[in-house]
Amino acid sequence: MIDGDTVSAPLDGQRVRLRLARIDAPERRQPWGRRSEQSLRELVWKKRVQIAWSERDRYGRPLVEIRLDGKDVAREQLRRGMAWVYRPGDGDTELLALEREARAARRGLWADPSPIAPWDWRWRQSGSMSRGAGSGAVGAAGARHDAQVPRTRPERE
């Protein structure tokens, strides 16, 4: 696990960082970052998952949908209150409803009276005016894989 929205998994014989599409979880050093990472670990660690992807983010990571027993892992992270819907462009009303529901129930990071969105936290840490989680596509790949997400030591970007 890298954090609450990124995993490292073996695909086609090499280790690849995979970024969950359409959500943004707290960074590891951010409040709730470790708990979000733990939540994702509970969902996928050492489990056989289905991975689908069609584009890469600006860091070259595949933006993926991960499913486990038919369950969308990103949606589960939202339901648990461990992530935000990635705002710059995702108007998926179901995702937004999951986030609102978690917020209303004060689940996960929403128990914090004033949680800081990851894009704001990154912006504050960097001191730059560049915002966003980096979902700008830099290429299309279009692939479906089955993979087992192994236990790994956290990697740093």
N, C-alpha and C positions, 0 to 999 in steps of 0.2 A: 504494500500500500504506500502511496506517496502522500495523499491527503484525502479529504472527503469526496473528491470528485475525480481523482486520478489514480490509476492502478498501473502496475508494471506486470506484464504477462508475457509468456513465451508464445510467439506466433511465427509459424513457418521457420522454426529453428533459431530465432533470435528474440532477445528480450526487447519489448516495445512498451513505451508509455502510452496508455490509453486514457483519454479525457472524456468523461461522461458528457454527452451533448445536452444542452439546454438547461443545465444547472450550474451554479457557482457556489462552492462550499467555502467555509472559512479556511484561511491559510493555516498551516501547521503552527506558526508562532502567534496566531491571532486567537483571541478568546473563542472558545468552542472548537478550535481547529483540531485538537487531539481527539475530542469526543466525536466529531464528525468523521474523522479517520477511523476511529474504533467502530462506529456504526457501519461504515462501508466494509470494514474487515469482517464484521459479524455476518454481513450479507453474502460476501463472495469468497472469503479466504478458503483455499483448498477445496473449492466447489467447482463442479463442471458448469460452465455458463455458456450462453450463446451470445456472440458479439456480432453486431452489424455496424458498418460504417460506410460513409460515402464521401467524406471530405476531411481535410486536416486543418488544425488551427494555425495561427501564425508562428507557433513554435515547432510545427511539423508533426505534432501529435495527432493521431487519428481521433476524430470526434465520434464517439461510439454510443450505441445503445447496447446495454448489457442486460440480458434477461436470465433469470434463474427460475426454473419451474414455471415459466410463463409470466413471471413478475418482472416489471421494469424497475431496475435497481435505482435509477435516477428519481423516479416517482416515489419510491419507497424512502429515499433520502429526504425528499420534500415532506412526505407524510410524517416522518419522524421529527421534523423540524431541524434537520441537519444541513440544510442548504437553502439557497434562494433560487428562484427562477432566474435564469440569465436574462437580464432586461434588454440589452441592446438588440432587440429584434424578435424575441419569442413572445408572441401574443397568444400562446396556447391557453385557452380558458380553463382547461382541465388542470394544467400545471399550476396556473395562478390560483385556482380554487384550492388545490392541495396546500399551497403555501399559506393562503388566507386561513384555512382550517387549522393548520398547525399553529399559526400566530394566535388565533382566537383561543385555542386550547392551551397556549403557553407551553407547547411541547418543545423540547430541545433548546436550541439557541433563543427561541422566543420567550423562554423564562427570564432572560436578561431584559431589564426594563428598557435598554436602548442598544440593541445589537448593531454592530457596524457591518454593513455590507462588505463583502470581500473586495470589490472593486474600489470602494472608498478607502478601505484599510490599505490596500496596495498603493493607492495614490498618495496617502498620507506618509507611508513608509518611504516611498521613492522621492517624494517632494516634486514629482513631475506633474505635468498637466495631461499626461496620457492615461486615460481610464479604460476600463473594460477587461474582460477575462481572456481576450485574445481569441475570439471565435472567427476571425477573418479567415476565410478559406484560402489556402495557397495551392490546393490541388485536389483532384478527386481521385478516389481509389476504388470505391465500390467493392466491398468484400464482406463475406460472411464467414465466421469462424466459430468453432467450438474450442474452448480453452479451459484449462484449470488455472485459477489464480493461486499461485503458490505463496507461501510465507516468504517474504523478503525483507531485508533491512530497508528502512526508508532511504530514498534517494533525495538528493538536493538539486534544485535547479540553479 
